[in-house]
Amino acid sequence: GVEWFESFPAQLSRASGRNIYNMGVAGWGPVHYRRILEDALKTKPQLVIVGLYLGNDVFDSYRDVYDEPLAIGADLADEKIWQEKLAVLRESQPAIKQIAALYQQTVEDNRLADGRRSAPLEAEPLLLHYCMIARLTDSLWRIVWRIDARTAAEKWNATKSWASQRPEHLVVIDTANVQTVLTVPYRGFAVNIDDPRIVEGLRVTEMILGQMSERCREQNVDFLVLLIPTKETVLQSLADPKSDAYERLLSGEKTLASKIDEQLRDMQIPVVDATLFLVEPLSQGENSYSPSTDGHPSPVGHRSIAAGLAEHPLIRHVVR
């Protein structure tokens, strides 16, 4: 992730001279967005933008509706779908445990290799999601980790060495301008449109966005959805050859994005795809991502998203 002042809302605010409130919180998904919309509307906005990260937000919708103890969106559950497709899966293939295992193989082990702290893997996603003290502790550790005497090249070489030993889970991108690590199985899980949990997460996500759009319409507030792709999709041209798992990720994400785009447009909700915004810096010799396993854009990536959004008609109408 990035610091608050490096995020695309902050960068768009500085560029436009308008007040833009960033109400996103690390670990939150669409179910949380629905909950905080009323708080957002109290600021009397002209426009509400929801950033939907394809790398986990659709899965988060499933998790926050069906997976105890995280079922904070239980009112969105479909009992028939649960009984016919999801109940057995939760017993035989617990999603939280699957994600925790992939998290360990793609992220947590790198923290250990880098001398950073560890945490109980199955507890960490829950704690960071709901416990303010845990989030503050995590933030403090991030600050401590950044106080590092090593050069950027030394840190990247350590990360690259670690990642290269895990080819079944990680893909190293190391070009003249782009150094980063892709987490194909980890992100692939969240865009697997053949998994009933992702299909149901998609239904819930689309329902939530429809409800949010309608609520904004009642308040005469414009509403826009920003689709944020995975790092794996943005950097696909730099990863060659691609494994079968990588190809499945790309295919699944393309299908997922297409379904979301089609459904939202049917509901007359404006959609912006950030893919080209994040690809653009590559042509200028810049990296939209950090030299790590972090799947979210770097400050450069957020800057490019802000610049791209600034040209959208709804944004131009608000900031003029």
C-alpha positions in Angstrom: 0.0 0.0 0.0 0.9 3.7 0.1 0.7 6.5 2.6 -2.5 8.5 2.6 -0.9 11.5 0.9 0.3 9.2 -1.9 -3.1 7.7 -2.7 -5.0 8.6 -5.8 -7.7 10.6 -3.9 -5.1 12.8 -2.3 -3.2 13.3 -5.5 -6.4 14.1 -7.4 -7.4 16.5 -4.6 -4.1 18.4 -4.9 -4.2 18.5 -8.7 -7.9 19.7 -8.8 -7.8 22.0 -5.8 -11.0 20.4 -4.6 -11.7 18.6 -1.3 -11.7 14.9 -1.8 -12.3 12.6 1.2 -10.6 9.2 1.1 -12.8 6.9 3.2 -11.1 3.7 2.3 -9.6 1.5 5.0 -7.1 -1.3 4.4 -8.8 -4.7 4.6 -12.3 -3.4 3.8 -14.5 -4.6 0.9 -17.8 -3.8 -0.7 -19.8 -4.8 2.4 -18.0 -2.2 4.4 -18.4 0.4 1.6 -22.2 0.0 1.9 -22.0 0.6 5.6 -20.0 3.8 5.4 -21.9 5.4 2.5 -24.2 7.3 4.9 -21.2 8.8 6.6 -19.8 9.7 3.1 -23.1 11.4 2.2 -23.0 13.5 5.3 -20.0 15.4 3.8 -22.4 16.6 1.0 -20.4 15.3 -1.9 -21.1 15.9 -5.6 -19.6 12.6 -6.5 -18.9 9.3 -4.8 -16.2 7.0 -6.3 -15.9 3.3 -5.3 -12.6 1.7 -6.1 -13.2 -2.0 -6.7 -10.0 -4.0 -6.6 -10.4 -7.2 -8.6 -7.6 -8.8 -6.7 -9.7 -9.4 -3.6 -12.9 -7.3 -3.3 -15.2 -9.8 -5.0 -13.9 -12.6 -2.7 -14.3 -10.2 0.3 -18.0 -9.8 -0.6 -18.4 -13.6 -0.3 -16.4 -13.8 2.9 -18.1 -10.9 4.7 -21.6 -12.4 4.0 -21.0 -16.1 4.6 -17.7 -16.9 6.4 -18.1 -16.8 10.2 -17.0 -14.9 12.2 -16.8 -12.3 9.4 -20.4 -12.5 8.3 -21.1 -8.8 8.8 -23.3 -8.7 5.6 -25.5 -11.6 6.5 -28.6 -9.8 5.4 -27.3 -10.1 1.8 -27.0 -13.9 1.9 -29.0 -16.1 -0.4 -30.2 -19.2 1.6 -30.8 -21.3 -1.4 -27.3 -20.7 -2.9 -25.8 -21.3 0.5 -27.6 -24.7 1.0 -27.0 -25.9 -2.6 -23.4 -24.7 -3.3 -21.6 -23.0 -0.5 -22.2 -24.9 2.8 -20.3 -28.0 1.6 -17.4 -25.9 0.3 -17.0 -24.1 3.6 -16.6 -27.4 5.4 -14.4 -29.2 2.8 -12.4 -26.2 1.5 -12.5 -23.4 4.1 -11.7 -20.2 2.1 -10.1 -18.4 5.0 -7.6 -21.3 5.5 -6.9 -21.4 1.8 -6.2 -17.7 1.6 -4.1 -17.9 4.8 -2.0 -20.6 3.3 -1.4 -18.7 0.0 -0.8 -15.6 2.0 2.0 -17.3 3.9 3.6 -18.6 0.7 3.5 -15.3 -1.1 3.7 -12.5 1.5 4.4 -13.6 5.1 7.4 -15.7 4.3 8.9 -12.6 2.6 8.5 -10.7 5.8 10.4 -13.4 7.6 13.1 -13.5 5.0 13.4 -9.7 5.2 13.6 -9.7 9.0 10.1 -8.3 9.6 7.6 -9.5 12.1 5.4 -12.6 11.8 1.8 -13.1 13.0 -0.5 -16.1 13.4 -1.6 -16.5 9.8 -5.2 -17.4 10.3 -5.7 -14.7 12.9 -3.9 -11.9 11.0 -6.5 -11.3 8.3 -9.2 -11.2 11.0 -7.3 -8.9 13.3 -6.3 -6.5 10.7 -9.9 -6.5 9.4 -11.6 -5.7 12.7 -9.2 -4.7 15.4 -8.0 -1.1 15.4 -5.1 -2.0 17.8 -3.9 -4.6 15.4 -4.1 -2.2 12.4 -2.1 0.4 14.4 0.5 -2.2 15.4 0.8 -3.3 11.8 1.2 0.3 10.7 4.0 0.8 13.3 5.8 -2.3 12.1 5.6 -0.9 8.5 7.2 2.3 9.7 9.9 0.4 11.5 10.6 -1.8 8.5 11.1 1.3 6.3 13.9 2.4 8.6 16.4 0.2 6.8 20.0 1.0 6.1 20.1 -1.1 3.0 19.9 0.5 -0.4 16.9 -0.1 -2.7 19.0 -2.4 -4.8 20.1 -4.5 -1.8 16.5 -4.8 -0.7 15.3 -5.8 -4.2 18.1 -8.4 -4.5 17.0 -10.0 -1.2 13.4 -10.1 -2.3 14.3 -11.4 -5.8 16.5 -14.1 -4.2 13.7 -15.2 -1.9 11.0 -15.2 -4.6 13.2 -17.1 -7.1 13.2 -20.0 -4.8 9.3 -20.3 -5.0 8.5 -20.5 -8.7 5.3 -22.4 -8.0 3.9 -19.4 -6.2 5.8 -16.3 -7.4 6.9 -14.7 -10.7 9.8 -12.3 -10.6 9.7 -9.3 -13.0 13.2 -7.8 -13.3 13.6 -5.4 -16.2 15.5 -2.2 -16.6 12.6 -0.2 -15.2 10.3 -2.7 -13.5 11.2 -4.8 -10.5 8.4 -6.6 -8.7 7.0 -10.0 -7.7 3.7 -11.4 -8.9 1.6 -13.6 -6.7 -0.3 -15.7 -9.2 -2.0 -18.4 -7.1 -2.9 -15.9 -4.4 -4.6 -13.4 -6.7 -5.8 -16.2 -9.0 -7.9 -17.6 -6.2 -9.9 -14.3 -6.0 -10.7 -14.1 -9.7 -11.6 -17.8 -10.3 -15.0 -17.4 -11.8 -15.5 -21.2 -11.8 -15.5 -21.1 -8.0 -19.1 -20.8 -6.6 -17.7 -18.5 -3.8 -16.5 -16.0 -6.4 -19.7 -16.3 -8.4 -21.7 -15.5 -5.2 -19.2 -12.7 -4.3 -19.9 -11.2 -7.7 -23.7 -11.3 -7.1 -23.3 -9.6 -3.7 -20.8 -7.0 -5.0 -23.2 -6.1 -7.9 -26.1 -5.9 -5.5 -24.2 -3.6 -3.1 -23.0 -1.3 -5.9 -26.6 -1.1 -7.2 -27.9 -0.2 -3.7 -25.2 2.4 -3.3 -25.9 4.0 -6.6 -29.6 4.2 -5.9 -28.9 5.8 -2.5 -26.6 8.4 -4.2 -29.3 9.1 -6.8 -31.8 9.8 -4.1 -29.4 12.4 -2.7 -28.7 13.9 -6.2 -25.1 12.7 -5.9 -23.2 11.2 -8.9 -21.8 7.7 -8.4 -18.9 6.1 -10.3 -17.1 2.7 -10.0 -13.3 2.5 -10.6 -12.2 -1.0 -11.6 -8.7 -1.6 -10.3 -7.0 -4.6 -12.0 -4.4 -7.0 -10.4 -0.8 -6.3 -10.9 -0.6 -9.6 -12.7 -2.9 -8.3 -15.5 -1.2 -4.9 -15.7 2.3 -6.4 -16.1 1.3 -9.5 -18.2 3.4 -8.3 -21.2 6.6 -8.5 -19.0 6.0 -12.1 -17.8 6.9 -14.6 -20.5 6.4 -17.5 -20.7 3.3 -17.7 -18.6 2.3 -20.7 -16.6 -1.1 -22.4 -16.9 -2.0 -20.8 -13.5 -1.1 -17.4 -14.8 -3.2 -17.9 -18.0 -6.1 -19.0 -15.9 -5.8 -15.8 -13.7 -5.8 -13.6 -16.8 -8.8 -15.3 -18.3 -10.7 -15.3 -15.0 -10.0 -11.7 -14.3 -11.0 -10.7 -17.8 -14.3 -12.5 -17.5 -14.9 -11.1 -14.0 -14.2 -7.5 -15.1 -16.4 -8.0 -18.2 -19.3 -9.3 -16.1 -19.0 -6.4 -13.6 -18.8 -3.8 -16.4 -21.8 -5.2 -18.2 -24.0 -5.5 -15.1 -23.1 -2.0 -13.9 -23.8 -0.4 -17.2 -27.1 -2.2 -17.3 -27.8 -0.4 -14.0 -26.6 2.9 -15.6 -23.6 3.1 -13.3 -20.6 4.7 -14.9 -17.5 2.5 -14.9 -13.8 3.4 -15.4 -11.2 0.7 -16.0 -7.9 1.7 -14.5 -5.8 -0.8 -16.5 -4.6 1.6 -19.1 -3.8 4.2 -16.3 -1.5 1.7 -14.7 0.1 0.5 -17.9 0.9 4.1 -19.0 3.9 4.6 -16.7 5.6 1.5 -18.2 6.0 3.4 -21.5 7.7 6.2 -19.6 10.2 4.0 -17.8 8.3 4.1 -14.5 7.0 1.3 -12.3 3.3 1.3 -11.2 4.1 -1.1 -8.4 6.6 -1.5 -5.6 9.6 -4.0 -5.8 7.8 -6.5 -3.6 4.8 -8.9 -3.5 2.4 -6.0 -2.7 -0.3 -6.2 -5.3 -1.5 -2.7 -4.9 -0.2 0.3 -6.9 2.8 2.3 -5.9 2.7 6.1 -5.5 3.5 6.2 -9.3 0.5 4.0 -10.0 -1.8 6.1 -7.8 -0.5 9.3 -9.6 -1.4 7.7 -12.9 -4.9 6.7 -11.7 -5.5 10.3 -10.5 -4.3 11.7 -13.8 -6.6 9.3 -15.7 -9.6 10.0 -13.5 -9.1 13.8 -13.9 -10.1 13.4 -17.6 -13.4 11.6 -16.9 -16.4 13.8 -17.7 -17.9 13.4 -14.2 -14.7 14.4 -12.6 -14.2 17.3 -14.9 -17.7 18.5 -14.2 -17.0 18.4 -10.4 -13.6 20.1 -10.4 -14.2 22.8 -12.9 
